[in-house]
């Protein structure tokens, strides 16, 4: 069925590249990860690849040192990105608030786990 909707095999190619990137993050040795990422960049930037895959290859190349840093620290900035995303959503929802205390209350409620003991600090 995939062949019928994907005559140029772009979806199949992209899926295999995604799986290879997943394997990259499962590597336990930084030297193996480095080799694997370089091979992935070479594959993605091949002229035979779809434009979106070429763009992925360029992005991986541009961020290669930062991506490889994961294998040294086993940390990512996912928590920071999640918090930034939450703050941006709250900011969009809070558009129009002119009272900071109301905005802060709304933000705490939107974050879903408000500490009700802090309510007195919001409205002293």
N, C-alpha and C positions, 0 to 999 in steps of 0.2 A: 504493500500500500504506500510506503514511503516513496518508492520509485515513481509512482503515478503523480504524486504531488510535488516531487523534488527531482525533476528530470536532470538537473545539472549537479545533483548530489551536494548542494550547498549546505543543506540541513544536516546531512550525514557527516560531512566534513567538520562542520562546526561542533557537532555533538562529540566527535572523537577528540577534537582539540580541547573541548571543555573537560572531558574525562582525563586527558593527559595533564591538564592544569590541576585537576583534583589530585592526581598521583604525585605531582610536584609537591604539593603541600603535605602529602603523607610521608615524604622522605625524612629520614632521621639524620642523615649525614649531610652537612652543608656542601661538601664537594660534589656529591651526587646530585644535589639540588641545583647547583650551579650549572653542571653539564646539561641537566634536563631542561632548565630554563633556556639556555643558549640554543639547544636543539629546537625547542618550541618556538623561539623567536625566529629562527631560520625557516622553520616550516611555515609559520604564519606570514612572513614577509615574502614568501615565494610568489612570483608573478602569476602562477597558476591558481592561487587562492582567491576566493571572493573578496570584494572590497572591504567588507566588514571585518573579515579575518585579517586582512592586511593592516587595518586600523588597530586591531587588537595587538598585532605584532609590534607595531610602532609604539603603542602605549607600554607594552611589556618592556621594550628596549629602553624607553625613556625613564621608566621607573625601576629598572633592573636592580640597582643597589638597594633600594628600599624594599623591594619584594624579597630579595635574598636575605635581608636583615631578619625576616621572620624565622629563618632556620638557625639563627644564632641566639635569638632571645625567646623564641616560641611565643611571641606576643604580636598582636596586631593593633591597629587603632580602631577596631570595630566598636569598642565601648564609646570612644570619643565621637565617632560618626553617628552612633545611635543617639547619643545625647544631643548632638547638634541637630539631628533630624527632629527629635522631640521638641527642642526649643523653637525650631522654625515652624513646626506645626502649631505650637501654642501661640507663637507670634502672629501667624495668619489668622487663627481663631480669635485672638484678642484684638484684632484690628478695630479701632474705634474706642477702646477703653481710654478714658482720660484720667481715671483715678488709679494710681499705682497699686493701692491696696486691693482694689477689686481685680486688677490684672493679676496680681500675685496670687490671690485666692483662686482665681480661675486656673492659673497655671498649675497650682498644687493639686487641684481637683482633676485636671486633665491628665496629670502624671499618674493618676489612678491609685496611688497608695499614700494618701495624705496622712500626715501625722497630726491627728486632731488635738494633741496636747500643745501644738504650736499655734493653734487658732488664736490664743490670747496675744501672741506676739504679732499677729497680723493686724488685729483690731484691738490695740491696747485701751 
